[in-house]
Every structure is written in C-alpha cells, then in structure tokens.
C-alpha cells in the first residue's frame, strides 16, 4: 500500500499543523495518566499517614481512603481509554481519507 508523505510528520511539525491533520493528544495521554496516578497516590498516602498518626481519631477512614483511591483510579483509567479510543478512531479515519484521496489521485 502506498503511503502519502503527508502522513509522516514529526512531533514539532505536528504542533504547528494549523489544519489539524495530525493529532498530538495521544502522545500526551500517557504523561497525563502518569501525573494523575502519582498525584492521587501521594494524596491517598498522605491521607493514610494522617490516619495512622492519629490512631484513635481517624482510623476508620483507612478503608474509605483505599476504596476511594481504587474508584478514582479505575474511573480515570476508563476515561483515558475512552479518549484514547476516540482519538485513534479519528486518526484512523483521517488516514483512510488521505490514503483514498492519494490513491484516487494516482489512478
């Protein structure tokens, strides 16, 4: 299958693509997920530390923090996967349109 030269662009060139032909969002989703996971983990760890340092007052919050931590991570992961899937569908659809125009032009 012939590939259009327009389909191959580097990261910097795709940042200045004002026609929005190349998606940059997929490259940032891993970073966003990493930052969110680290932030939520630090927040939950800080909450657990506070609960453990004051054993008699806030000890019953430990299971709530653990359940909340898991629910937040699961829900954010689902949203990240949904966004990733939609962006991949958009990218694949755009590539099919560009390839079909390229093939039609060369026939």
C-alpha positions in Angstrom: 0.0 0.0 0.0 1.4 3.4 -1.0 1.8 5.8 1.9 1.3 9.5 1.5 4.3 11.7 2.5 1.8 13.9 4.4 1.1 11.1 6.8 4.6 11.1 8.2 5.4 14.2 10.3 7.5 14.6 13.4 6.2 15.9 16.7 7.4 19.5 16.4 5.8 19.8 12.9 2.5 18.4 14.2 2.4 21.1 16.9 2.4 23.8 14.2 -0.1 22.0 12.0 -2.9 24.6 11.7 -5.0 22.3 9.5 -5.2 19.9 12.5 -4.3 17.0 10.3 -2.1 15.3 12.9 -3.2 14.6 16.5 -0.8 15.3 19.3 -3.2 14.3 22.1 -2.4 10.6 22.0 1.3 11.4 22.8 0.3 13.3 26.0 -2.3 10.8 27.4 0.4 8.5 28.9 2.0 11.5 30.6 -1.3 12.8 31.9 -2.2 9.4 33.3 1.2 9.1 34.9 0.9 12.6 36.6 -2.7 11.9 37.7 -1.7 8.4 39.2 1.3 9.8 41.0 -0.8 12.7 42.4 -3.7 10.5 43.6 -1.3 8.0 45.1 0.5 10.8 47.0 -2.8 12.2 48.2 -4.0 8.8 49.4 -0.7 8.1 51.0 -0.8 11.4 52.8 -4.3 10.6 54.0 -3.3 7.2 55.2 -0.3 8.8 57.0 -2.6 11.2 58.8 -4.9 8.4 59.8 -2.1 6.2 61.1 -0.5 9.1 63.1 -3.8 9.8 64.9 -4.8 6.2 65.6 -7.8 6.8 67.8 -9.5 9.6 65.8 -9.3 8.8 62.1 -8.6 5.1 62.0 -12.0 4.3 60.4 -11.1 6.4 57.3 -8.4 4.0 56.2 -10.8 1.6 54.3 -12.6 4.6 52.8 -9.4 6.1 51.6 -8.4 2.7 50.0 -11.8 2.3 48.3 -11.9 5.9 47.1 -8.3 5.6 45.8 -9.3 2.5 43.7 -12.5 4.0 42.4 -10.8 7.2 41.4 -8.0 5.3 39.5 -10.5 3.0 37.8 -12.8 5.8 36.7 -9.9 7.9 35.4 -8.4 5.0 33.6 -11.8 4.3 31.9 -11.9 8.0 30.8 -8.3 7.9 29.5 -9.1 4.7 27.5 -12.3 6.3 26.1 -10.4 9.4 25.0 -7.6 7.3 23.5 -10.1 5.1 21.6 -11.9 8.1 20.2 -8.7 9.8 19.1 -7.4 6.6 17.5 -10.7 6.3 15.6 -10.4 9.9 14.4 -6.8 9.3 13.4 -7.5 6.1 11.5 -10.5 7.7 9.7 -8.4 10.7 8.7 -5.6 8.4 7.4 -8.1 6.4 5.4 -9.5 9.6 3.8 -6.0 10.8 3.0 -5.0 7.4 1.5 -8.1 7.2 -0.5 -7.6 10.7 -1.9 -3.9 9.7 -2.7 -4.9 6.5 -4.4 -7.8 8.2 -6.4 -5.4 11.0 -7.5 -2.8 8.4 -8.7 -5.3 6.2 -10.6 
